[in-house]
Amino acid sequence: TEFGYSPYDTPKTDFEFSHELTRSLTFMLFDGQRAIFRGKLSCSMTGWMLNSEFFLGLAQDTSPLIIFKILFYYWPKPFY
């Protein structure tokens, strides 16, 4: 892609107070040349939430299933 990515020496971390432990992953999807989606997936023991930071230019009847398939394929497997 033409997205100039330069990681920080130390990763940026965010902190929020919550009543339960939650893991979050901020990610971007590209169409080959430009970013088409940026979001944050948060998972806890009780559920998950996908927050969109900017929207895709897709028709209203487009199924979000493909985004979920990509996310859960690359999401780290839980350890017990």
C-alpha atoms as a printed R data frame, in Angstrom:
   type eleno elety resid chain resno       x       y      z
1  ATOM     1    CA   THR     A     1   0.000   0.000  0.000
2  ATOM     2    CA   GLU     A     2   0.980   3.636 -0.186
3  ATOM     3    CA   PHE     A     3   0.259   4.063  3.523
4  ATOM     4    CA   GLY     A     4   3.478   5.188  5.181
5  ATOM     5    CA   TYR     A     5   3.641   3.138  8.362
6  ATOM     6    CA   SER     A     6   6.393   3.850 10.835
7  ATOM     7    CA   PRO     A     7   5.898   2.160 14.224
8  ATOM     8    CA   TYR     A     8   6.871   3.853 17.454
9  ATOM     9    CA   ASP     A     9   9.825   2.535 19.465
10 ATOM    10    CA   THR     A    10   7.400   1.848 22.309
11 ATOM    11    CA   PRO     A    11   3.772   0.981 21.498
12 ATOM    12    CA   LYS     A    12   1.103   3.531 22.330
13 ATOM    13    CA   THR     A    13  -1.231   2.286 25.042
14 ATOM    14    CA   ASP     A    14  -4.581   3.619 26.160
15 ATOM    15    CA   PHE     A    15  -6.120   3.207 29.583
16 ATOM    16    CA   GLU     A    16  -9.798   3.319 30.520
17 ATOM    17    CA   PHE     A    17 -11.514   2.539 33.808
18 ATOM    18    CA   SER     A    18 -14.003  -0.286 33.473
19 ATOM    19    CA   HIS     A    19 -15.748  -2.824 35.671
20 ATOM    20    CA   GLU     A    20 -14.205  -5.737 33.713
21 ATOM    21    CA   LEU     A    21 -10.956  -6.616 31.968
22 ATOM    22    CA   THR     A    22 -11.117  -5.898 28.229
23 ATOM    23    CA   ARG     A    23  -8.633  -6.482 25.392
24 ATOM    24    CA   SER     A    24  -8.719  -4.040 22.488
25 ATOM    25    CA   LEU     A    25  -7.229  -4.097 19.020
26 ATOM    26    CA   THR     A    26  -7.155  -1.008 16.797
27 ATOM    27    CA   PHE     A    27  -6.839  -1.962 13.130
28 ATOM    28    CA   MET     A    28  -7.109  -0.660  9.564
29 ATOM    29    CA   LEU     A    29  -8.262  -2.422  6.396
30 ATOM    30    CA   PHE     A    30  -6.841  -1.439  3.000
31 ATOM    31    CA   ASP     A    31  -8.133  -1.980 -0.530
32 ATOM    32    CA   GLY     A    32  -4.599  -2.100 -1.942
33 ATOM    33    CA   GLN     A    33  -3.995   1.648 -2.160
34 ATOM    34    CA   ARG     A    34  -5.918   3.400  0.577
35 ATOM    35    CA   ALA     A    35  -7.438   2.747  3.966
36 ATOM    36    CA   ILE     A    36 -11.112   1.807  3.715
37 ATOM    37    CA   PHE     A    37 -11.829   1.095  7.367
38 ATOM    38    CA   ARG     A    38 -10.377   1.942 10.759
39 ATOM    39    CA   GLY     A    39 -11.884   0.474 13.863
40 ATOM    40    CA   LYS     A    40 -11.357  -0.900 17.331
41 ATOM    41    CA   LEU     A    41 -12.424  -4.374 18.421
42 ATOM    42    CA   SER     A    42 -12.858  -4.793 22.180
43 ATOM    43    CA   CYS     A    43 -13.368  -8.225 23.761
44 ATOM    44    CA   SER     A    44 -14.145  -9.215 27.331
45 ATOM    45    CA   MET     A    45 -15.405 -12.352 29.046
46 ATOM    46    CA   THR     A    46 -19.004 -11.126 28.677
47 ATOM    47    CA   GLY     A    47 -18.993  -9.964 25.044
48 ATOM    48    CA   TRP     A    48 -17.378  -7.908 22.304
49 ATOM    49    CA   MET     A    49 -17.875  -4.579 20.537
50 ATOM    50    CA   LEU     A    50 -16.671  -3.248 17.177
51 ATOM    51    CA   ASN     A    51 -16.278   0.543 17.045
52 ATOM    52    CA   SER     A    52 -15.810   2.271 13.700
53 ATOM    53    CA   GLU     A    53 -13.532   5.299 13.616
54 ATOM    54    CA   PHE     A    54 -14.447   6.090 10.019
55 ATOM    55    CA   PHE     A    55 -16.960   4.586  7.657
56 ATOM    56    CA   LEU     A    56 -16.710   2.619  4.440
57 ATOM    57    CA   GLY     A    57 -18.389   3.948  1.356
58 ATOM    58    CA   LEU     A    58 -20.563   0.851  1.015
59 ATOM    59    CA   ALA     A    59 -24.198   0.388  0.153
60 ATOM    60    CA   GLN     A    60 -26.570   0.058  3.103
61 ATOM    61    CA   ASP     A    61 -27.374  -3.582  2.285
62 ATOM    62    CA   THR     A    62 -23.704  -4.677  2.364
63 ATOM    63    CA   SER     A    63 -23.115  -7.453  4.898
64 ATOM    64    CA   PRO     A    64 -20.382  -6.776  7.503
65 ATOM    65    CA   LEU     A    65 -19.668 -10.533  7.630
66 ATOM    66    CA   ILE     A    66 -16.446 -10.222  5.603
67 ATOM    67    CA   ILE     A    67 -14.979  -7.772  8.152
68 ATOM    68    CA   PHE     A    68 -15.851 -10.130 11.010
69 ATOM    69    CA   LYS     A    69 -14.246 -13.069  9.166
70 ATOM    70    CA   ILE     A    70 -11.010 -11.118  8.663
71 ATOM    71    CA   LEU     A    71 -10.916  -9.932 12.274
72 ATOM    72    CA   PHE     A    72 -11.557 -13.270 13.907
73 ATOM    73    CA   TYR     A    73  -9.124 -15.084 11.616
74 ATOM    74    CA   TYR     A    74  -6.252 -12.846 12.786
75 ATOM    75    CA   TRP     A    75  -7.425 -12.241 16.396
76 ATOM    76    CA   PRO     A    76  -5.140 -14.051 18.900
77 ATOM    77    CA   LYS     A    77  -6.613 -17.256 20.269
78 ATOM    78    CA   PRO     A    78  -7.544 -17.158 23.987
79 ATOM    79    CA   PHE     A    79  -5.388 -18.950 26.490
80 ATOM    80    CA   TYR     A    80  -6.779 -20.661 29.574
